[in-house]
Amino acid sequence: HGGIAVCAPIAPYAEDRAAVRALVEATGAAFVELHVATPLHECEARDRKGLYAKARAGILKGFTGIDDPYEVPEHPEIVIDTQELSADLAAHRVLITLEKLGYLR
């Protein structure tokens, strides 16, 4: 119907992202991968809930980036570097990219 669905999971594995892309594209729909690139040290500095500290202390197991790997997307359609862009500029970049890809007018 021409709508857009946005899904924001923690998807640390390339294999899982590829499987979801294949599922979506098999329906004839488009899939746009947006990588929010934030270095681990910055994630830890911004962590208001203390989850990274708990993971580093061994209290939380299987925590992405600490004791569970994170596979950086190799070819996302959009990359947002959160250290370089404000939230407003990041949103603008997403909209511009979606427009360039033909999803927005």
N, C-alpha and C positions, 0 to 999 in steps of 0.2 A: 503494500500500500504506500510505499515511499517514506515510511517512518524511519527513525533512527533509534537504535537501542544502544545504550551505553552500559558496559559491564566493567567494573573495576576490581577484579580479583587480585590477590597476590598470586602471581603465576611464575614461580621461580625456575621452572624447567622448560627448556626449549621444546622438548618432546610434547609436553602438555599444550603449549601454545600452538604448536603445529597441528595437533589433533583438533583443537577447537577451531582453528582457521579452516581446516578441511571440512569439519561438520557444518560450519556456517556457509562456506562457499558451495558445498554440495546442494544446498537449498536454492542456489542462484543468488544469494545475498552477498554483499560485499563485506569484507573484514578489513578493518584498519587497526593496525597495532600501534599503540602509542606507548613509548617507553619514557617513563618519568625517571630521568637519570639523576640519582642523588647518591653521592659517595656514602659508604657505611659510616664514616666518622661524622658526617653531617646528620644522618638518620639518628645516630646516638645522641648528638647534641640537641636535636629537636624533640627527643622522646619525653613527652610530658608524663607518661604513665610509668616510666621506669622499666619498661619491658626489656630493653636491651641490657640494662644492668642486671636484671634477674636472669636473663639468658647467659650473660657472661659469668654469673655466679653459679650457674648450673641448676638454678631453680626451674627455669623453663627449658624444656628439651625440644629439639627439632625446630629451632628458631631460625628463620631465613637470614642468611648472612653471618650467623654466628657459628652454630654447629650443624647447619644444614646449608647446602650450597645455593647460590643464586647464579643462574646462567644468564648473562647479559644478552638481550635480544640482538641478533646479528644484522637483521634488515628490517627494523620497524619502519612504518610509513612516516611516523612522526617521533622526534626525540625532543623532550623538554628537559633542559638542564636547569634544575631548580636553584643552583648556585648563581646562575647568570641572569635568570629571568624572574621578574616579579610575577605574581599571580595574574595580574591583568595582561601583561605582555605574553605570558604563556597561553592564556585563553585566546588571545588574538592570533597567536601563531597557529594554534589548533584550527581555528576557524578559517584562516587563510589557506592552510594546507588542505582542509576538507573542500574548500572552494576550488582549489587548483586540481584536486582529484575528481572534481565533478559531482560531489555529493551535496553541495550547497550552491545556491544561486546568489 
